[in-house]
Amino acid sequence: MASLVGSRVERKEDKRFLTGKGRYTADINLVNQTYAIFVRSPHARASIKKLNIDKALKSSGVVSILTGKEIADEKIGGLIAGWAIRSEDGTEMKCPGNPPLAKDNVNFVGDPVAVVIAESLAEAKEAAEKVEVDYKVLKAVTSTADAMNGDTIHEGIDKNLCFDWLLGDRQKVKDAFDKADKVISIDIINNRLIPNAMEPRACVADYNAASEEITLYTTSQNPHLSRLIMSAFGNVAPEHKLRVVAPDVGGGFGSKINVYNEDIVCSWAAKKINRAIKWVAERSESFLTDIHGRDHVTHAELAVTKDGKFLGFKNETIANLGAYARVFGTVTPTYLFGPCATGVYEIPAAYTNVKAVYTNTAPVDAYRGAGRPEATYTIERLVEKASMELGIDKTELRIKNFPTAFPFKQTLVHTVDSGDYVAGMEKAKQMADYKGFEARRKESEGKGKLRGIGVTSYFEACGIAPSAAVMSLGCGVGLWESAEVRFNPTGQVTVYTGSHSHGQSHQTTFAQIAADELGVPIENIDVVHGDTDKGTFGMGTYGSRSLAVGGIAIVNACKKIVEKGKRVTAKMLEANPEDVEFKDGEFIVSKSNKKKTIGEVAFACYLPGVRDEMKSPLPEGDEPGLKETSFYDPSNFSFPAGTHIAEVEIDPETGHVKLEKYTACDDFGRIINPMVVEGQVHGGLAQGIGQALYENAEYDETGQLMTGSYMDYTMPRADNFPEFNIGYTCTHATTNPLGVKGCGEAGAIAAPPTVMNAVIDALGGQEVTMPATAEKVWKACKNLKKSNVKAA
Amino acid sequence: MGKISLEVNGRKVEKEAPDNTLLSTFLREHLQLTGTHIGCDTSQCGACVVHVDGNSLKSCTALAADVNGSKVTTIEGLETNGKMHPMQEAFKKLHGLQCGFCTPGMVMSAVDLLQKNKKPSDTEIRDWLEGNICRCTGYQNIVAAVKEAATKM
């Protein structure tokens, strides 16, 4: 039987999506449902003096209006930070309460203060207009860089500082810098982004008075985790009385990890009114209230010798958390950022210091890449600048500092099990025709254009993560994953996974894995996810963990099935279990022609007896049925790596940046489905290039979001990209049985510095902040002309 | 309230709906054709593209009453006798979709492109799809799928 792992298997999920039969949360309508509209703060920072719902209650069709008072009275818990981070001085981080409906204070535009529930959406909207809130508007804190000097947002949290965290050794770094021939320094901003999954967030909550169970359909990347948080911290219902279903979910990119205010409020309210409640975000609500990403201000330095060896690295960063610390809010700028900030290089001494600050803006949390794009941007902009200042070719300088042996003990935290960074660099150079660049630059010059080339070599730590390791670093849960593999008596297989697919193709790739492990045709395998009533538990999908953690749980559960199958076959064929081999769906007694198919074994497990004889095919100690579960806890992160090369052409008359070529050469270990991996790379690149050239979330000084619609926030479109040139090197991960590494975030991690290095190269080394809009680039081009005139 | 009469996916439908009902809302809420998606509130994203009298239209830009009497095709109406349209087949073959949310609008828009331009270049495809936002695919496989479909239609 040909192996399916490694093949371009077309997706099992596609037909329903292509024929309009997908079932997204907003497509769900329940009998007798009501509609919710949230009344949200129009101010970035204010205290609530008075909230009057009398007029609104009299509005047509209103079923109920609930406010922060009821939430507080009924002790419905708030939203939480999932990781506890300690400051350099040993003190614990400081987190404000974050009630699902604000009672006394609002802290960003969009912070909800009440929910209006009515018979129709139109009536809910009309009544919401009649809720009177008397705010005392306070001065907002919006700037990341100045947040520590602003008014105190949350009582008791001085300087708006959540924590002041250090990873590394300041003294060792100082010693290294003292020995340096040269210090390269850089000030960079990692621009704030809005994830913008195409499906806006939504939820439908239902209450069954007979079973006393709440069912919440919601746009989540991790329904079990949502249930755990809503139950343990939200006090909404005990876990066995709360079912969370995340059906088809239209993209997440991190923005649907969090439990949101609306999930808690609608679940709680559905029980109160004993009716179903539907809420669907308008896009403008998504802009205001989905978590945002990035938003760092960084000063970094690299100590080098004159021949280009790296000696030390310093990273001083202020990270904006927004108004509240949410699930991955505090780990994103710390353990997902600091360890990767030294990049793919051997740097003997390094530290990263992060001051995480609160501001009156939407909460900032994990967005595709989460911390690692910020880390890679820091080191790769710095290395590119070093290559300019030292006059060493940018690829040679990188190679000079690559590790030469694996496992590679990276400076701050990780031990990278496998990789070949030189091979990745050489292949990328060849794919990009790096040698031919100077000729292309001249050609552009002939047309009056500026051409630049940019390089990034990256690694990232994903496939999160060993439970003991992450919990030692403050994570509130373990990050294992579960799988259950269930045979039907007639031989088809259902795989239950705790991972969640919202575009990642698990229904196909996980079925490929199970098909190979069990020797069952892929059409007889269904993958089920996204429902807390189906499958044991799951930590969900983020941090490129589905395959490297969830996929391995499936492999392990399949192996247990095979082990049981061997025992049953041995009993059925009167052989020793040790003599039974399993291959391509058949259990074969070695050195004989006796065998059973896995289908026959499954049938025997469920119907363990024969007519007229007292006989069971089951060995003593084995129970009937054929179903196995695995909870897999990885032994390490996975470490994809690679080199990307971009070329841009700039029109100095307009400042327009045209991305001419983009080459990505990645090492994702073993690839399960090349077609799916290419799709993941393309999508990640589009988001990374979007950050570099187009996207920016901007607040004004009063805390109003200036980029709150697709008219104002530049989403990358089809005509913004060239055809990407994608290639791979492959070193198998040694820390999991499939040899796989995560691939979902690499594009978004590597692309921003790659593109910006090319832009800045074209601009003769002038710094430009992301996104490199025509206006900024045009100004830089004017400076370039001035300096050329001076030089002449 | 007014009476809306349309031919949707080959079937005549007549429903009462408030005068301010958008075509997108009419399809989703009144006809339960939930394949047409709503991804924004400013007519930018293109997830709601359908065909009205043969031409692609963002169904959130028209009132149902505006298109009264028209023939409307939604993503649910693109198959013939249970067989997917060549554009749908090409999207499947070349992985032109991931989460699937923008897909119905993307496919309906692309079908209209090939009605108007049988052999579009890459640039023409990318220009045409400028009104459809996809956050997952980086568009590369969508462009490839449209080219593939052009060879089959």
Contacts between the chains, C-beta under 8 A, distances in Angstrom:
chain1	res1	chain2	res2	distance
A	10	B	92	5.7
A	10	B	93	6.4
A	10	B	95	8.0
A	11	B	92	6.9
A	11	B	95	7.0
A	13	B	100	7.3
A	14	B	91	7.2
A	14	B	92	4.4
A	14	B	97	6.4
A	14	B	100	7.7
A	15	B	84	7.3
A	15	B	92	7.0
A	16	B	100	7.7
A	17	B	97	5.7
A	17	B	100	3.0
A	17	B	103	5.2
A	18	B	75	7.6
A	18	B	84	6.5
A	18	B	88	4.3
A	18	B	91	5.8
A	18	B	92	6.2
A	18	B	97	6.9
A	18	B	100	7.7
A	18	B	103	6.3
A	18	B	107	6.6
A	19	B	35	7.2
A	19	B	75	6.7
A	19	B	76	6.7
A	19	B	78	7.3
A	19	B	79	6.0
A	19	B	84	6.8
A	19	B	88	6.9
A	20	B	33	7.0
A	20	B	34	7.2
A	20	B	35	2.0
A	20	B	36	7.3
A	20	B	74	6.6
A	20	B	75	3.8
A	20	B	76	4.2
A	20	B	104	5.5
A	21	B	35	6.9
A	21	B	76	7.8
A	22	B	35	7.3
A	22	B	100	5.0
A	22	B	101	7.6
A	23	B	34	7.8
A	24	B	34	7.7
A	24	B	37	7.3
A	24	B	101	6.7
A	26	B	34	7.7
A	26	B	37	8.0
A	26	B	38	7.1
A	27	B	28	7.9
A	27	B	34	3.8
A	29	B	32	8.0
A	122	B	18	8.0
A	196	B	135	5.9
A	197	B	99	7.4
A	197	B	101	7.7
A	197	B	135	6.1
A	198	B	37	7.8
A	198	B	39	4.8
A	198	B	45	6.6
A	198	B	47	6.3
A	198	B	99	7.0
A	198	B	101	4.4
A	198	B	102	4.9
A	198	B	133	6.6
A	198	B	134	6.9
A	198	B	135	5.1
A	198	B	136	7.7
A	199	B	37	7.3
A	199	B	39	6.9
A	199	B	99	7.1
A	199	B	101	4.5
A	200	B	38	7.7
A	200	B	39	6.8
A	200	B	40	8.0
A	248	B	99	7.8
A	248	B	100	6.7
A	249	B	99	6.9
A	250	B	37	7.6
A	250	B	39	7.9
A	250	B	99	4.7
A	250	B	100	6.9
A	250	B	101	3.0
A	250	B	102	7.9
A	251	B	98	7.6
A	251	B	99	4.3
A	251	B	101	6.3
A	251	B	135	5.2
A	251	B	136	5.8
A	253	B	135	7.0
A	280	B	38	8.0
A	282	B	41	4.8
A	283	B	39	6.9
A	283	B	40	4.0
A	283	B	41	4.8
A	283	B	42	7.0
A	283	B	45	7.6
A	284	B	41	5.9
A	502	B	99	5.4
A	503	B	98	3.6
A	503	B	99	3.4
A	503	B	100	7.5
A	503	B	136	4.8
A	504	B	98	7.4
A	505	B	98	7.1
A	675	B	95	4.8
A	676	B	95	6.8
A	678	B	95	7.2
A	678	B	141	7.5
A	679	B	95	4.9
A	679	B	98	5.9
A	679	B	136	7.5
A	679	B	137	6.0
A	679	B	141	6.1
A	681	B	138	8.0
A	682	B	137	5.9
A	682	B	138	3.4
A	682	B	139	7.6
A	682	B	140	4.6
A	682	B	141	6.7
A	683	B	98	6.6
A	683	B	135	7.4
A	683	B	136	4.8
A	683	B	137	5.6
A	683	B	138	4.9
A	684	B	138	7.7
A	685	B	138	5.6
A	686	B	135	7.9
A	686	B	137	7.6
A	686	B	138	3.5
A	686	B	139	6.9
A	687	B	135	7.5
A	709	B	40	7.5
A	709	B	41	7.5
A	709	B	42	5.0
A	709	B	44	7.5
A	710	B	40	5.4
A	710	B	42	5.5
A	710	B	44	3.5
A	710	B	45	6.4
A	710	B	133	7.1
A	711	B	42	5.5
A	711	B	44	6.7
A	715	B	44	7.8
A	715	B	133	5.0
A	715	B	135	7.5
A	717	B	126	7.9
A	717	B	129	7.5
A	717	B	130	4.9
A	717	B	133	6.6
A	717	B	139	7.8
A	718	B	125	7.3
A	718	B	126	4.2
A	718	B	127	7.9
A	718	B	129	4.2
A	718	B	130	6.2
A	718	B	132	7.4
A	718	B	134	7.8
A	718	B	139	4.1
A	718	B	142	7.0
A	718	B	143	6.8
A	719	B	123	7.6
A	719	B	126	4.2
A	719	B	127	5.5
A	719	B	129	7.7
A	719	B	130	5.2
A	721	B	126	7.7
A	721	B	138	6.5
A	721	B	139	6.1
A	721	B	140	7.3
A	723	B	122	7.2
A	723	B	140	6.2
A	723	B	143	7.7
A	724	B	138	6.9
A	724	B	140	5.8
A	747	B	138	7.7
